[in-house]
Amino acid sequence: MKADQTLDCMGFYCPMPIVKTAEKIKKLKTGEVLEVVADDKGIKLDMPAWAKATGHEFLGMEEKGGEIKVYVKKTHD
Amino acid sequence: MADKEKMCIALFSGELDKALAAFMLATAGASMGMEVKIFFTFWGLNVMKRNEGSIKSKGLMRKMLNIMNRGGSKRLKLSKFHMAGMGTWMIKRLMKEINMPSVEEFIVMAHEMGVKLIPCSTTCGLMGVEQEAFRPEAEPLAGAAYFLAESSKSKVTLFI
């Protein structure tokens, strides 16, 4: 999936990936896609929940080896 | 979005592990756009005491209490397996290994994210500590009525 920006959360556990995501998403423009790369399996359920709570759009994820890539589209400021 | 969802945590415990649990949920909630408040009561006050200097209080018993129960984010012990400091030291090392913030870092981070950190006035009175005992991130002291009023407006309330 194509993303406008990437956030590296490798080696970080909950709640750091969503804390960093919340910080990072502020720097994107509405409509842009953020890719978060993480290895904490918790992110697979945390990121959809975070997107639902904040109103951003969860686009999906890709998992390869131990690396999980999740995609979120910024839908509002 | 409509009104922000609210979350209230009463942190009664002053141990490292329990403080971590409170701050993980608080920062996660804040990152999800929730308005989060942590009320520190009883031993939980220790989490918000400043790390430096001595803590003033009046009367022999309260003075003794504040020496034995000094508190400060860097002095917290594990609720289990403290083992004269060895267990706590090990957990702190393991936390670092997985990039987990320390309680100290969590306090600063939570504060920056807008989490309100509120010491309870009654237990402050009981233990003889005042606002000056707490770090600058602490909000003005508040009582049970304020906690309950906030809690009744919150979808999530936790007692740790």
gemmi code that builds the backbone of each chain (N, CA, C; Angstrom):
import gemmi

chains = {
    "A": [
        ("MET", (0.837, -1.204, 0.000), (0.000, 0.000, 0.000), (0.871, 1.254, 0.000)),
        ("LYS", (0.406, 2.275, -0.709), (1.205, 3.498, -0.774), (0.869, 4.432, 0.382)),
        ("ALA", (1.897, 5.013, 0.948), (1.669, 5.907, 2.081), (2.400, 7.218, 1.854)),
        ("ASP", (1.908, 8.289, 2.452), (2.569, 9.582, 2.332), (3.691, 9.727, 3.350)),
        ("GLN", (3.489, 9.116, 4.509), (4.534, 9.181, 5.540), (4.600, 7.861, 6.282)),
        ("THR", (5.784, 7.611, 6.833), (5.988, 6.361, 7.579), (6.422, 6.677, 9.006)),
        ("LEU", (5.907, 5.869, 9.926), (6.292, 5.999, 11.333), (6.881, 4.673, 11.788)),
        ("ASP", (8.122, 4.732, 12.249), (8.799, 3.511, 12.677), (8.544, 3.265, 14.159)),
        ("CYS", (7.830, 2.201, 14.462), (7.566, 1.844, 15.864), (8.158, 0.484, 16.197)),
        ("MET", (9.164, 0.069, 15.430), (9.789, -1.230, 15.694), (10.422, -1.205, 17.088)),
        ("GLY", (10.168, -2.251, 17.842), (10.757, -2.349, 19.176), (9.945, -1.660, 20.253)),
        ("PHE", (8.828, -1.076, 19.896), (7.996, -0.394, 20.898), (6.717, -1.177, 21.167)),
        ("TYR", (6.366, -1.205, 22.427), (5.150, -1.907, 22.834), (4.050, -0.921, 23.192)),
        ("CYS", (2.843, -1.455, 23.249), (1.680, -0.670, 23.656), (1.973, 0.034, 24.981)),
        ("PRO", (1.622, 1.282, 25.183), (0.825, 2.106, 24.280), (1.643, 2.986, 23.327)),
        ("MET", (2.972, 2.760, 23.254), (3.800, 3.694, 22.480), (3.415, 3.814, 20.998)),
        ("PRO", (3.131, 2.707, 20.287), (2.773, 2.887, 18.868), (1.560, 3.799, 18.655)),
        ("ILE", (0.525, 3.669, 19.489), (-0.627, 4.559, 19.254), (-0.360, 5.975, 19.770)),
        ("VAL", (0.446, 6.073, 20.816), (0.822, 7.414, 21.303), (1.601, 8.146, 20.212)),
        ("LYS", (2.545, 7.438, 19.590), (3.347, 8.045, 18.516), (2.485, 8.323, 17.279)),
        ("THR", (1.557, 7.417, 17.006), (0.660, 7.620, 15.862), (-0.180, 8.886, 16.056)),
        ("ALA", (-0.712, 9.040, 17.264), (-1.558, 10.210, 17.555), (-0.761, 11.498, 17.356)),
        ("GLU", (0.525, 11.455, 17.712), (1.391, 12.620, 17.568), (1.690, 12.878, 16.090)),
        ("LYS", (2.006, 11.793, 15.394), (2.431, 11.893, 13.995), (1.293, 12.344, 13.080)),
        ("ILE", (0.099, 11.853, 13.354), (-1.026, 12.122, 12.443), (-1.321, 13.621, 12.367)),
        ("LYS", (-0.949, 14.343, 13.428), (-1.146, 15.797, 13.432), (-0.334, 16.471, 12.326)),
        ("LYS", (0.764, 15.820, 11.926), (1.662, 16.439, 10.952), (1.262, 16.124, 9.520)),
        ("LEU", (0.267, 15.260, 9.351), (-0.205, 14.929, 8.002), (-1.328, 15.868, 7.587)),
        ("LYS", (-1.527, 15.947, 6.256), (-2.672, 16.716, 5.764), (-3.868, 15.771, 5.664)),
        ("THR", (-5.049, 16.322, 5.768), (-6.257, 15.506, 5.632), (-6.247, 14.793, 4.286)),
        ("GLY", (-6.529, 13.506, 4.312), (-6.539, 12.722, 3.078), (-5.254, 11.930, 2.875)),
        ("GLU", (-4.201, 12.300, 3.602), (-2.928, 11.582, 3.465), (-2.955, 10.278, 4.268)),
        ("VAL", (-2.082, 9.359, 3.830), (-2.040, 8.034, 4.467), (-0.752, 7.878, 5.267)),
        ("LEU", (-0.916, 7.391, 6.487), (0.235, 7.132, 7.363), (0.462, 5.630, 7.450)),
        ("GLU", (1.727, 5.258, 7.249), (2.110, 3.858, 7.410), (2.834, 3.721, 8.745)),
        ("VAL", (2.386, 2.798, 9.582), (3.058, 2.554, 10.864), (3.670, 1.161, 10.807)),
        ("VAL", (4.977, 1.113, 11.043), (5.680, -0.170, 11.024), (5.981, -0.563, 12.462)),
        ("ALA", (5.517, -1.735, 12.868), (5.691, -2.147, 14.260), (5.901, -3.647, 14.357)),
        ("ASP", (6.370, -4.088, 15.511), (6.497, -5.535, 15.720), (5.749, -6.018, 16.973)),
        ("ASP", (5.053, -5.103, 17.638), (4.197, -5.520, 18.746), (2.863, -5.983, 18.158)),
        ("LYS", (2.558, -7.256, 18.390), (1.341, -7.828, 17.785), (0.074, -7.131, 18.249)),
        ("GLY", (0.149, -6.477, 19.400), (-1.017, -5.753, 19.919), (-1.554, -4.723, 18.938)),
        ("ILE", (-0.680, -4.246, 18.066), (-1.088, -3.178, 17.143), (-2.181, -3.633, 16.179)),
        ("LYS", (-2.259, -4.938, 15.947), (-3.246, -5.449, 15.001), (-4.675, -5.151, 15.459)),
        ("LEU", (-4.892, -5.154, 16.747), (-6.215, -4.795, 17.269), (-6.249, -3.357, 17.764)),
        ("ASP", (-5.091, -2.869, 18.230), (-5.048, -1.509, 18.782), (-5.292, -0.442, 17.723)),
        ("MET", (-4.691, -0.621, 16.551), (-4.789, 0.449, 15.553), (-6.212, 0.615, 14.999)),
        ("PRO", (-6.903, -0.504, 14.671), (-8.309, -0.313, 14.275), (-9.127, 0.360, 15.379)),
        ("ALA", (-8.867, -0.010, 16.636), (-9.609, 0.592, 17.762), (-9.277, 2.071, 17.887)),
        ("TRP", (-7.996, 2.395, 17.690), (-7.569, 3.801, 17.774), (-8.246, 4.608, 16.669)),
        ("ALA", (-8.264, 4.030, 15.454), (-8.859, 4.735, 14.315), (-10.354, 4.961, 14.557)),
        ("LYS", (-11.016, 3.956, 15.078), (-12.447, 4.073, 15.337), (-12.714, 5.169, 16.378)),
        ("ALA", (-11.887, 5.191, 17.421), (-12.090, 6.173, 18.492), (-11.799, 7.595, 18.024)),
        ("THR", (-10.807, 7.750, 17.137), (-10.408, 9.092, 16.734), (-11.102, 9.539, 15.449)),
        ("GLY", (-11.772, 8.606, 14.770), (-12.510, 8.956, 13.563), (-11.658, 8.925, 12.298)),
        ("HIS", (-10.407, 8.482, 12.394), (-9.602, 8.323, 11.184), (-9.910, 6.971, 10.549)),
        ("GLU", (-9.481, 6.817, 9.299), (-9.865, 5.597, 8.582), (-8.743, 4.564, 8.600)),
        ("PHE", (-9.071, 3.403, 9.122), (-8.120, 2.289, 9.109), (-8.208, 1.600, 7.758)),
        ("LEU", (-7.086, 1.554, 7.028), (-7.139, 1.041, 5.661), (-6.760, -0.430, 5.562)),
        ("GLY", (-6.029, -0.920, 6.543), (-5.643, -2.325, 6.493), (-4.233, -2.544, 6.967)),
        ("MET", (-3.783, -3.797, 6.902), (-2.414, -4.078, 7.339), (-1.773, -5.176, 6.515)),
        ("GLU", (-0.452, -5.170, 6.565), (0.319, -6.221, 5.900), (1.292, -6.763, 6.923)),
        ("GLU", (1.424, -8.089, 6.942), (2.361, -8.679, 7.890), (3.361, -9.533, 7.133)),
        ("LYS", (4.638, -9.231, 7.380), (5.682, -10.020, 6.729), (6.762, -10.327, 7.760)),
        ("GLY", (7.030, -11.598, 7.977), (7.980, -11.956, 9.015), (7.454, -11.455, 10.340)),
        ("GLY", (8.264, -10.738, 11.066), (7.796, -10.182, 12.329), (7.337, -8.743, 12.186)),
        ("GLU", (7.301, -8.273, 10.937), (7.032, -6.862, 10.716), (5.571, -6.630, 10.335)),
        ("ILE", (4.914, -5.770, 11.083), (3.516, -5.471, 10.789), (3.423, -4.037, 10.290)),
        ("LYS", (2.802, -3.873, 9.132), (2.599, -2.521, 8.606), (1.110, -2.220, 8.630)),
        ("VAL", (0.741, -1.144, 9.288), (-0.673, -0.770, 9.304), (-0.831, 0.589, 8.626)),
        ("TYR", (-1.984, 0.795, 8.025), (-2.231, 2.010, 7.256), (-3.457, 2.748, 7.763)),
        ("VAL", (-3.263, 4.031, 8.008), (-4.353, 4.859, 8.505), (-4.444, 6.115, 7.648)),
        ("LYS", (-5.654, 6.454, 7.247), (-5.854, 7.679, 6.469), (-6.402, 8.763, 7.380)),
        ("LYS", (-5.759, 9.905, 7.308), (-6.216, 11.039, 8.117), (-7.496, 11.612, 7.494)),
        ("THR", (-8.564, 11.658, 8.258), (-9.831, 12.098, 7.671), (-10.304, 13.442, 8.212)),
        ("HIS", (-9.634, 13.951, 9.221), (-10.017, 15.258, 9.771), (-8.851, 15.828, 10.575)),
        ("ASP", (-8.942, 17.109, 10.891), (-7.869, 17.741, 11.690), (-8.039, 17.463, 13.165)),
    ],
    "B": [
        ("MET", (-15.719, 15.924, 15.602), (-16.308, 14.957, 16.541), (-17.057, 15.662, 17.670)),
        ("ALA", (-17.993, 14.961, 18.236), (-18.794, 15.506, 19.331), (-17.942, 15.675, 20.590)),
        ("ASP", (-18.589, 15.777, 21.712), (-17.879, 15.923, 22.978), (-16.852, 14.810, 23.161)),
        ("LYS", (-15.749, 15.181, 23.794), (-14.711, 14.188, 24.035), (-15.180, 13.163, 25.060)),
        ("GLU", (-14.823, 11.916, 24.830), (-15.119, 10.908, 25.840), (-14.181, 11.108, 27.022)),
        ("LYS", (-14.646, 10.719, 28.176), (-13.840, 10.941, 29.371), (-13.437, 9.634, 30.030)),
        ("MET", (-12.318, 9.716, 30.745), (-11.821, 8.558, 31.463), (-11.234, 9.039, 32.779)),
        ("CYS", (-11.561, 8.332, 33.844), (-11.073, 8.691, 35.176), (-10.350, 7.505, 35.784)),
        ("ILE", (-9.203, 7.768, 36.367), (-8.492, 6.697, 37.072), (-8.235, 7.161, 38.493)),
        ("ALA", (-8.611, 6.344, 39.477), (-8.191, 6.606, 40.856), (-6.993, 5.711, 41.107)),
        ("LEU", (-5.846, 6.332, 41.278), (-4.644, 5.537, 41.561), (-4.396, 5.574, 43.067)),
        ("PHE", (-4.765, 4.486, 43.717), (-4.656, 4.358, 45.167), (-3.281, 3.794, 45.537)),
        ("SER", (-2.723, 3.009, 44.644), (-1.483, 2.288, 44.939), (-0.253, 3.108, 44.584)),
        ("GLY", (0.806, 2.888, 45.345), (2.034, 3.636, 45.095), (3.150, 2.764, 44.569)),
        ("GLU", (2.783, 1.651, 43.957), (3.837, 0.757, 43.471), (4.115, 0.964, 41.991)),
        ("LEU", (5.333, 0.640, 41.630), (5.807, 0.839, 40.259), (4.901, 0.171, 39.226)),
        ("ASP", (4.600, -1.094, 39.449), (3.820, -1.839, 38.446), (2.418, -1.262, 38.276)),
        ("LYS", (1.814, -0.894, 39.416), (0.439, -0.388, 39.336), (0.401, 1.019, 38.738)),
        ("ALA", (1.420, 1.805, 39.045), (1.515, 3.139, 38.431), (1.676, 3.002, 36.916)),
        ("LEU", (2.486, 2.039, 36.497), (2.677, 1.816, 35.057), (1.357, 1.496, 34.382)),
        ("ALA", (0.572, 0.601, 35.016), (-0.717, 0.219, 34.440), (-1.588, 1.456, 34.256)),
        ("ALA", (-1.619, 2.308, 35.284), (-2.444, 3.517, 35.217), (-1.985, 4.424, 34.080)),
        ("PHE", (-0.672, 4.618, 33.967), (-0.162, 5.555, 32.954), (-0.244, 4.994, 31.537)),
        ("MET", (-0.137, 3.676, 31.396), (-0.320, 3.089, 30.063), (-1.725, 3.358, 29.577)),
        ("LEU", (-2.703, 3.122, 30.442), (-4.093, 3.337, 30.028), (-4.386, 4.822, 29.839)),
        ("ALA", (-3.819, 5.638, 30.700), (-4.062, 7.084, 30.591), (-3.516, 7.631, 29.274)),
        ("THR", (-2.290, 7.254, 28.922), (-1.697, 7.783, 27.694), (-2.371, 7.178, 26.458)),
        ("ALA", (-2.765, 5.906, 26.563), (-3.485, 5.300, 25.442), (-4.810, 6.041, 25.248)),
        ("GLY", (-5.509, 6.298, 26.339), (-6.780, 7.024, 26.268), (-6.594, 8.408, 25.664)),
        ("ALA", (-5.568, 9.115, 26.125), (-5.311, 10.461, 25.611), (-5.002, 10.407, 24.119)),
        ("SER", (-4.262, 9.399, 23.689), (-3.935, 9.304, 22.267), (-5.166, 8.963, 21.440)),
        ("MET", (-6.189, 8.401, 22.083), (-7.444, 8.106, 21.392), (-8.411, 9.280, 21.469)),
        ("GLY", (-7.906, 10.414, 21.932), (-8.725, 11.613, 21.970), (-9.594, 11.735, 23.207)),
        ("MET", (-9.345, 10.895, 24.201), (-10.150, 10.989, 25.422), (-9.585, 12.052, 26.352)),
        ("GLU", (-10.478, 12.597, 27.170), (-10.062, 13.540, 28.200), (-9.796, 12.704, 29.456)),
        ("VAL", (-8.543, 12.653, 29.882), (-8.186, 11.709, 30.945), (-7.765, 12.433, 32.215)),
        ("LYS", (-8.248, 11.934, 33.343), (-7.827, 12.472, 34.634), (-7.373, 11.324, 35.523)),
        ("ILE", (-6.233, 11.508, 36.173), (-5.819, 10.534, 37.184), (-5.875, 11.222, 38.543)),
        ("PHE", (-6.603, 10.592, 39.464), (-6.643, 11.080, 40.844), (-5.709, 10.225, 41.668)),
        ("PHE", (-4.798, 10.889, 42.338), (-3.827, 10.164, 43.149), (-4.276, 10.234, 44.592)),
        ("THR", (-4.505, 9.084, 45.201), (-4.934, 9.091, 46.580), (-4.131, 8.079, 47.384)),
        ("PHE", (-4.065, 8.300, 48.676), (-3.329, 7.434, 49.597), (-1.922, 7.136, 49.087)),
        ("TRP", (-1.551, 5.883, 48.941), (-0.163, 5.585, 48.537), (0.111, 6.072, 47.123)),
        ("GLY", (-0.924, 6.278, 46.372), (-0.764, 6.780, 45.005), (-0.136, 8.165, 44.969)),
        ("LEU", (-0.293, 8.920, 46.062), (0.321, 10.257, 46.125), (1.829, 10.181, 45.900)),
        ("ASN", (2.413, 9.062, 46.352), (3.865, 8.901, 46.211), (4.335, 9.030, 44.772)),
        ("VAL", (3.482, 8.618, 43.845), (3.857, 8.652, 42.437), (4.108, 10.095, 41.986)),
        ("MET", (3.315, 11.014, 42.529), (3.395, 12.407, 42.083), (4.299, 13.284, 42.955)),
        ("LYS", (4.840, 12.709, 44.049), (5.754, 13.520, 44.861), (7.011, 13.829, 44.057)),
        ("ARG", (7.585, 14.999, 44.303), (8.803, 15.317, 43.552), (9.940, 14.412, 44.022)),
        ("ASN", (10.891, 14.200, 43.131), (11.998, 13.295, 43.454), (13.079, 13.973, 44.280)),
        ("GLU", (13.194, 15.312, 44.131), (14.297, 16.019, 44.773), (13.855, 16.650, 46.089)),
        ("GLY", (14.828, 16.928, 46.921), (14.602, 17.659, 48.156), (13.865, 16.845, 49.197)),
        ("SER", (13.613, 17.493, 50.339), (12.859, 16.782, 51.364), (11.439, 17.318, 51.358)),
        ("ILE", (10.538, 16.522, 51.910), (9.140, 16.918, 51.903), (8.744, 17.375, 53.295)),
        ("LYS", (8.263, 18.629, 53.341), (7.951, 19.218, 54.645), (6.574, 18.767, 55.104)),
        ("SER", (6.479, 18.496, 56.424), (5.158, 18.278, 56.997), (5.241, 18.597, 58.481)),
        ("LYS", (4.067, 18.773, 59.074), (4.034, 19.220, 60.464), (3.759, 18.058, 61.416)),
        ("GLY", (4.365, 18.117, 62.592), (4.101, 17.104, 63.619), (5.017, 15.904, 63.460)),
        ("LEU", (5.357, 15.298, 64.590), (6.326, 14.202, 64.608), (5.858, 13.018, 63.761)),
        ("MET", (4.608, 12.603, 63.946), (4.130, 11.410, 63.243), (4.125, 11.611, 61.731)),
        ("ARG", (3.686, 12.781, 61.324), (3.633, 13.030, 59.871), (5.047, 13.183, 59.306)),
        ("LYS", (5.920, 13.788, 60.103), (7.318, 13.911, 59.654), (7.908, 12.522, 59.443)),
        ("MET", (7.652, 11.640, 60.437), (8.165, 10.269, 60.337), (7.590, 9.552, 59.119)),
        ("LEU", (6.286, 9.734, 58.963), (5.599, 9.086, 57.831), (6.232, 9.496, 56.507)),
        ("ASN", (6.541, 10.795, 56.382), (7.070, 11.271, 55.110), (8.532, 10.931, 54.895)),
        ("ILE", (9.203, 10.531, 55.974), (10.570, 10.045, 55.797), (10.517, 8.579, 55.361)),
        ("MET", (9.682, 7.798, 56.052), (9.573, 6.373, 55.714), (8.870, 6.176, 54.376)),
        ("ASN", (7.971, 7.100, 54.082), (7.139, 6.977, 52.888), (7.474, 8.132, 51.947)),
        ("ARG", (8.746, 8.251, 51.586), (9.227, 9.427, 50.858), (8.570, 9.613, 49.494)),
        ("GLY", (8.442, 8.551, 48.767), (7.801, 8.646, 47.455), (8.659, 9.321, 46.405)),
        ("GLY", (8.076, 9.577, 45.246), (8.812, 10.096, 44.087), (8.850, 9.013, 43.023)),
        ("SER", (8.664, 9.431, 41.775), (8.510, 8.456, 40.687), (9.704, 7.512, 40.568)),
        ("LYS", (10.865, 7.997, 41.009), (12.064, 7.171, 40.836), (12.303, 6.211, 42.000)),
        ("ARG", (11.478, 6.351, 43.054), (11.675, 5.499, 44.225), (10.644, 4.387, 44.339)),
        ("LEU", (9.760, 4.284, 43.387), (8.674, 3.306, 43.504), (9.224, 1.874, 43.433)),
        ("LYS", (8.544, 0.991, 44.181), (8.962, -0.415, 44.208), (7.895, -1.281, 43.562)),
        ("LEU", (8.312, -2.459, 43.172), (7.344, -3.423, 42.639), (6.426, -3.904, 43.750)),
        ("SER", (5.172, -4.243, 43.402), (4.260, -4.758, 44.424), (4.595, -6.199, 44.781)),
        ("LYS", (5.312, -6.867, 43.902), (5.750, -8.242, 44.158), (7.219, -8.343, 43.775)),
        ("PHE", (7.946, -9.206, 44.441), (9.343, -9.473, 44.089), (10.227, -8.234, 44.076)),
        ("HIS", (9.987, -7.330, 45.019), (10.903, -6.188, 45.123), (12.288, -6.701, 45.528)),
        ("MET", (12.286, -7.663, 46.440), (13.508, -8.348, 46.898), (14.663, -7.395, 47.193)),
        ("ALA", (14.389, -6.512, 48.130), (15.393, -5.531, 48.574), (15.957, -4.723, 47.407)),
        ("GLY", (15.140, -4.528, 46.405), (15.568, -3.674, 45.290), (16.000, -4.435, 44.059)),
        ("MET", (16.320, -5.713, 44.241), (16.851, -6.475, 43.111), (15.787, -6.707, 42.031)),
        ("GLY", (14.599, -7.085, 42.489), (13.512, -7.345, 41.545), (13.126, -6.089, 40.795)),
        ("THR", (13.033, -4.988, 41.545), (12.653, -3.715, 40.924), (13.713, -3.285, 39.917)),
        ("TRP", (14.962, -3.455, 40.294), (16.063, -3.094, 39.382), (15.975, -3.913, 38.094)),
        ("MET", (15.668, -5.211, 38.257), (15.576, -6.077, 37.082), (14.432, -5.670, 36.161)),
        ("ILE", (13.277, -5.391, 36.769), (12.127, -4.991, 35.941), (12.442, -3.702, 35.193)),
        ("LYS", (13.079, -2.755, 35.887), (13.417, -1.491, 35.223), (14.355, -1.736, 34.042)),
        ("ARG", (15.262, -2.688, 34.228), (16.188, -3.012, 33.140), (15.462, -3.642, 31.966)),
        ("LEU", (14.532, -4.540, 32.311), (13.763, -5.192, 31.250), (12.870, -4.189, 30.523)),
        ("MET", (12.338, -3.233, 31.282), (11.506, -2.198, 30.661), (12.301, -1.426, 29.628)),
        ("LYS", (13.531, -1.088, 30.007), (14.400, -0.342, 29.103), (14.674, -1.145, 27.842)),
        ("GLU", (14.849, -2.456, 28.055), (15.163, -3.345, 26.944), (14.063, -3.344, 25.885)),
        ("ILE", (12.813, -3.195, 26.312), (11.727, -3.190, 25.322), (11.225, -1.759, 25.060)),
        ("ASN", (12.074, -0.779, 25.380), (11.746, 0.640, 25.122), (10.502, 1.111, 25.845)),
        ("MET", (10.190, 0.519, 26.991), (9.020, 0.975, 27.736), (9.416, 2.197, 28.554)),
        ("PRO", (8.616, 3.262, 28.496), (8.963, 4.453, 29.282), (8.951, 4.136, 30.781)),
        ("SER", (9.783, 4.834, 31.536), (9.762, 4.713, 32.993), (8.559, 5.490, 33.517)),
        ("VAL", (8.254, 5.314, 34.805), (7.131, 6.075, 35.381), (7.417, 7.566, 35.223)),
        ("GLU", (8.667, 7.952, 35.480), (9.076, 9.346, 35.315), (8.741, 9.850, 33.902)),
        ("GLU", (9.132, 9.071, 32.907), (8.859, 9.481, 31.515), (7.362, 9.486, 31.214)),
        ("PHE", (6.649, 8.517, 31.784), (5.201, 8.452, 31.572), (4.498, 9.688, 32.138)),
        ("ILE", (4.962, 10.157, 33.309), (4.327, 11.331, 33.921), (4.481, 12.538, 33.004)),
        ("VAL", (5.702, 12.747, 32.529), (5.969, 13.894, 31.656), (5.166, 13.774, 30.361)),
        ("MET", (5.157, 12.571, 29.801), (4.447, 12.336, 28.542), (2.937, 12.547, 28.721)),
        ("ALA", (2.384, 11.963, 29.782), (0.944, 12.094, 30.032), (0.577, 13.566, 30.189)),
        ("HIS", (1.392, 14.287, 30.946), (1.144, 15.712, 31.167), (1.149, 16.470, 29.842)),
        ("GLU", (2.131, 16.163, 29.001), (2.212, 16.830, 27.698), (1.025, 16.499, 26.810)),
        ("MET", (0.454, 15.309, 27.018), (-0.704, 14.898, 26.221), (-2.009, 15.444, 26.779)),
        ("GLY", (-1.914, 16.181, 27.871), (-3.113, 16.807, 28.427), (-3.812, 15.996, 29.498)),
        ("VAL", (-3.194, 14.903, 29.944), (-3.783, 14.137, 31.051), (-3.668, 14.973, 32.325)),
        ("LYS", (-4.765, 15.104, 33.038), (-4.743, 15.893, 34.283), (-4.345, 14.990, 35.453)),
        ("LEU", (-3.338, 15.433, 36.193), (-2.795, 14.637, 37.286), (-3.145, 15.320, 38.609)),
        ("ILE", (-4.093, 14.743, 39.325), (-4.712, 15.450, 40.444), (-4.516, 14.726, 41.777)),
        ("PRO", (-3.759, 15.311, 42.691), (-3.633, 14.701, 44.014), (-4.902, 14.937, 44.841)),
        ("CYS", (-5.221, 13.956, 45.676), (-6.435, 14.028, 46.495), (-6.154, 14.813, 47.773)),
        ("SER", (-7.021, 15.789, 48.046), (-6.744, 16.709, 49.151), (-6.873, 16.044, 50.524)),
        ("THR", (-7.805, 15.105, 50.663), (-8.014, 14.488, 51.977), (-6.799, 13.668, 52.421)),
        ("THR", (-6.283, 12.829, 51.511), (-5.122, 12.034, 51.903), (-3.879, 12.912, 52.047)),
        ("CYS", (-3.851, 14.034, 51.333), (-2.756, 14.985, 51.542), (-2.829, 15.517, 52.975)),
        ("GLY", (-4.044, 15.823, 53.423), (-4.236, 16.298, 54.783), (-3.845, 15.244, 55.802)),
        ("LEU", (-4.273, 14.028, 55.523), (-3.961, 12.913, 56.421), (-2.456, 12.737, 56.579)),
        ("MET", (-1.762, 12.786, 55.465), (-0.326, 12.521, 55.493), (0.497, 13.789, 55.697)),
        ("GLY", (-0.189, 14.901, 55.751), (0.509, 16.152, 56.030), (1.364, 16.657, 54.886)),
        ("VAL", (0.935, 16.420, 53.652), (1.685, 16.995, 52.531), (0.834, 18.038, 51.815)),
        ("GLU", (1.514, 19.009, 51.245), (0.805, 20.066, 50.537), (1.238, 20.097, 49.088)),
        ("GLN", (0.669, 21.021, 48.346), (0.967, 21.123, 46.911), (2.475, 21.125, 46.644)),
        ("GLU", (3.236, 21.776, 47.516), (4.683, 21.890, 47.273), (5.403, 20.540, 47.320)),
        ("ALA", (4.737, 19.507, 47.855), (5.350, 18.176, 47.883), (5.344, 17.539, 46.500)),
        ("PHE", (4.512, 18.078, 45.613), (4.321, 17.435, 44.317), (5.116, 18.111, 43.212)),
        ("ARG", (5.329, 17.361, 42.182), (6.044, 17.867, 41.021), (5.176, 18.898, 40.287)),
        ("PRO", (5.806, 19.691, 39.437), (5.053, 20.784, 38.794), (3.918, 20.307, 37.885)),
        ("GLU", (3.961, 19.061, 37.464), (2.894, 18.566, 36.584), (1.576, 18.381, 37.328)),
        ("ALA", (1.629, 18.363, 38.658), (0.414, 18.112, 39.441), (-0.550, 19.285, 39.358)),
        ("GLU", (-1.821, 18.975, 39.217), (-2.880, 19.981, 39.223), (-3.163, 20.352, 40.685)),
        ("PRO", (-3.956, 21.403, 40.900), (-4.373, 21.713, 42.271), (-5.116, 20.526, 42.900)),
        ("LEU", (-4.986, 20.396, 44.217), (-5.613, 19.286, 44.927), (-7.134, 19.333, 44.768)),
        ("ALA", (-7.747, 18.160, 44.779), (-9.207, 18.096, 44.683), (-9.724, 16.985, 45.583)),
        ("GLY", (-11.025, 17.001, 45.816), (-11.605, 16.030, 46.747), (-12.472, 14.995, 46.064)),
        ("ALA", (-13.135, 14.192, 46.897), (-13.924, 13.065, 46.404), (-15.099, 13.524, 45.546)),
        ("ALA", (-15.706, 14.641, 45.922), (-16.868, 15.107, 45.159), (-16.475, 15.409, 43.723)),
        ("TYR", (-15.298, 16.023, 43.560), (-14.821, 16.336, 42.210), (-14.569, 15.052, 41.420)),
        ("PHE", (-13.942, 14.085, 42.089), (-13.683, 12.806, 41.423), (-14.989, 12.159, 40.984)),
        ("LEU", (-15.969, 12.113, 41.887), (-17.234, 11.459, 41.570), (-17.989, 12.211, 40.468)),
        ("ALA", (-17.933, 13.533, 40.517), (-18.608, 14.317, 39.483), (-17.974, 14.018, 38.123)),
        ("GLU", (-16.641, 13.942, 38.076), (-15.945, 13.630, 36.826), (-16.219, 12.200, 36.403)),
        ("SER", (-16.180, 11.300, 37.391), (-16.367, 9.886, 37.109), (-17.759, 9.609, 36.557)),
        ("SER", (-18.762, 10.328, 37.077), (-20.125, 10.076, 36.597), (-20.297, 10.549, 35.147)),
        ("LYS", (-19.390, 11.410, 34.680), (-19.438, 11.847, 33.283), (-18.519, 11.004, 32.389)),
        ("SER", (-17.813, 10.062, 33.012), (-16.826, 9.276, 32.270), (-17.382, 7.918, 31.878)),
        ("LYS", (-17.010, 7.474, 30.694), (-17.420, 6.125, 30.287), (-16.518, 5.081, 30.933)),
        ("VAL", (-15.304, 5.491, 31.223), (-14.355, 4.564, 31.825), (-13.871, 5.132, 33.153)),
        ("THR", (-14.051, 4.376, 34.216), (-13.488, 4.755, 35.503), (-12.779, 3.541, 36.091)),
        ("LEU", (-11.550, 3.756, 36.510), (-10.766, 2.637, 37.027), (-10.202, 2.965, 38.397)),
        ("PHE", (-10.123, 1.969, 39.220), (-9.531, 2.119, 40.550), (-8.362, 1.146, 40.629)),
        ("ILE", (-7.176, 1.728, 40.737), (-5.983, 0.863, 40.676), (-5.200, 0.960, 41.981)),
    ],
}
model = gemmi.Model(1)
for chain_id, residues in chains.items():
    chain = gemmi.Chain(chain_id)
    for i, (resn, *xyz) in enumerate(residues, 1):
        res = gemmi.Residue()
        res.name, res.seqid = resn, gemmi.SeqId(i, " ")
        for name, pos in zip(("N", "CA", "C"), xyz):
            atom = gemmi.Atom()
            atom.name, atom.element = name, gemmi.Element(name[0])
            atom.pos, atom.b_iso = gemmi.Position(*pos), 0.0
            res.add_atom(atom)
        chain.add_residue(res)
    model.add_chain(chain)
structure = gemmi.Structure()
structure.add_model(model)
structure.setup_entities()
